[in-house]
Amino acid sequence: MKIVSLFTGAGGLDLGFEQAGFKTIWANEFDQSIWDTFQFNFPDTTLVTNSIVNVDSASIPDADGIIGGPPCQSWSEAGAGRGINDERGKLFYEYVRVLKDKKPKFFLAENVSGILLPRHKTAFNAIIHSFNSIGYNVWWSLLNASNYSVPQDRKRVIIIGFRKDLNINYLYPSPSLRIKPLRESIGDMPEPLPALESNKANNPASLAIPNHEYMTGGFSSIYMSRNRVRAWDEVSFTIQAGGRHAPIHPSAPKMKFIEQNVRIFKPGHEHKYRRLSVRECARIQTFPDNFIFMYNKIADGYKMVGNAVPVELARVLACSIKHALQKRTNVQDSEMILSEPMQSVSMRQA
């Protein structure tokens, strides 16, 4: 089945869908620092680099589905939280525009949990209504990637819709019975290299594993206000889109509490505290080692990895969508379940 990818980023969502048997035939990404990475890893996919605002729907090929994660900064709990009033927040409606014009069988949109904050309730409901009004039965759920074999606490809102004429009653995939700890993800990795001066990337030939290098430099007071170390038998903190905020490697002791909002590295063990490498973050995001991130500034590597949808979460969701579509083809018209537009909107927090 063919898919079109909007707000593609490095392609975590696309890779997960391809592992489930889909094929990304066309993608759109405006950030120039990402283009080389996507084209290297998806050489057969057409990549359009214009802003989606300037892309005519007629130029986008027909496909079975549309996937993508509109920019999330506008909805972030840590950011200004301007939501739909921010130009980036309004890009959600560009996603709706393309969906309305192309009318694929299904869509998937991903965003941060902050979109569910009370101050965004009206805007979020309007977005769901927009999807519904253009002919889709819509479901949404707040999922934690750690429940789907991703070694990381990462809560994201996943919105899935199927064209109403398909009469599909979708169910989100059930959580796995076992949490995958950090040891199984990065426990076998050798020590990485520190970044070069000014946090420039190392020569790839010098790295034992591609992108296995880490950002150097000090830690802000905000960073030091919380423990940033998860143990080997735990899952990671959320992998963020900035190297300065990358978690500390689990070989270090938990940070020592001094007072509210103040912690320090355990005295005598300061040398053990280093940020996770770009590749370690990529593994925690369940990218395979043969997925190469292309960058000159190491910050761009962390950004691409941190903004991605975890590949394994994407694969599990893609399999559930594929199953729903295949199940529909085996059901007689008389057995199809009809659903009212607003009754089709549901929430399940996993």
Buried (B, 14 or more C-beta within 10 A) or exposed (E): BBBBBBBBBBBBBBBBBBBBEBBBBBBBBBBEBBBBBBBEBBEEBEBBBEEBEEBEEEEBEEBBBBBBBBBBBBBBEEBEBBBBEBEBBBBBBBBBBBBBEBBBBBBBBBBBBBBBBEEBEEBBEEBBBBBBEBBBBBBBBBBBBBBBBBBBBBBBBBBBBBBBEBBBBBEBBEBBEEBBBBBBBBEEBEEBBBBBEEBEBBEEEEBEBBBBBBBBEEBEEEBBEEBBBBBBEBBBBBBBBEBBBBBBBBBBBBBEEEEEEEBEBBEEEEEBBBBBBBBBBBBBBBBEEEBBBBBEBBBBBBBBBBBBBBBBBBBBBBBBBBBBBEEBEEEEEEEBEEBEBEEBBEEEEB
